[in-house]
């Protein structure tokens, strides 16, 4: 499932917009203690997240598997009437 857009929220949270219309939230804090993500543990580095090849990446060749992002993220509620396409 490809990520189309990422928003960096306070406290190392990512808000993810998926190709199927879903919006999900991913907490990066548990990963920031491990390599290679410990290199982006400072807010000014973490905020440089962007999308490449359907997943979230940071400068320095740091990324996270799209499957992990999806499986470990929390779905956000949709406004009433909004549907997700299959």
C-alpha positions, 0 to 999 in steps of 0.5 A: 500500500503506497503512501502518497503524503506524509505530515510530520506532527508533534512528538514524532508522529507521522500522519500518512495519506494512502493511495486507497484514500485511508489516513493513518497515524504512525508513532515513530518514538519506539523506533527512534532508539534503534539504528538507523532511526536514532539518526533522525531522533532530533525534531529538526531532522525528523521534520525532513520526512518526505515520500519516495517510492511509496514510503516515508524517507529521510535524508541519509538513506533512512526509510521505513518499510511501507508494510510496517507503516501500515501494519503498525499505524492507527486508522484515522476517522473519516468525515461522514460520507467519505468512502475508501476505495478498494 
